[in-house]
Amino acid sequence: MELTPAAQKFVLHWGEMGQAWGINRTMAQVHALLFVSPEALDAEEISRLLDVSRSNVSTSLRELITWGVVKRVHIIGDRRDRFEALKDVMDTFRVIMAERKRREMDPTIALLEHCVGEAETGGPTDEYTHQQLVKMLDFVRMVTAWYSQIDRLPTPALQALFKGGAGLARLFGGESRARPEPTGAGSVAEG
C-alpha cells in the first residue's frame, strides 16, 4: 500500500487533532492510517508508511486496541499480526466517547464529590468554594447523563440528532444567543 496525497493529508491532520485532544500524535496517525486503509496492515507496514519507529507503532497499536478503535486480525497462512480500525464512523464516535467518559468524566465526578464533601466541612471560608464546586458537579453529572442517554440511541436516531442540531438550537431558543455573522470587511467597528 502507498499513501495517496489525500490520505497523507488526512493522516497528518488527524495526528495534529489528536495532539490538540491530548492524544499522542503517532497514535492518532496510526488510527487515521488504519481507518483509510482498505485492508488490514501489519506493524512493519504502518511503520514504513508513517516513517515512525516500530516501537512507537507497537505502543500506539496497544493503546488503540485498549481504546477499542483498532483490532488485531489474522490472515490464514500469514504469521504476522495485522490491524484494522473500526470503519463505521458512528461506532468509532461511540467507542471514543465511552472511553473519554471512563478516563475523564468518571474520575472528575469522583474528585468533585470528594471536594464538595471536604468543602462542606470547611466552615464559612469554604462556603463560596462549596457553592462553585456543587455547580460544577451538577454540570458534569448532567453532561454524563446526557451522554448516557445519547449513547443508547440507535445509530439512525443519533445521526438524525446530529443532522438536526441547528433545528434543535432554534427550538430551544439558540438563535437568540447566537452571534451575528459579519456582513463584510466594513462590519468591524472602527475605533
Secondary structure, DSSP 4 states (H G I P E B T S, - for coil): ----HHHHHHHHHHHHHHHHTT--HHHHHHHHHHHH-SS-EEHHHHHHHHT--HHHHHHHHHHHHHHTSEEEE--TT--S-EEEE---HHHHHHHHHHHHIIIIIHHHHHHHHHHHHHHHTS-GGGHHHHHHHHHHHHHHHHHHHHHHHHHTS-HHHHHHHHHTHHHHHHHTTGGGGSPPPP-SGGGSPP-
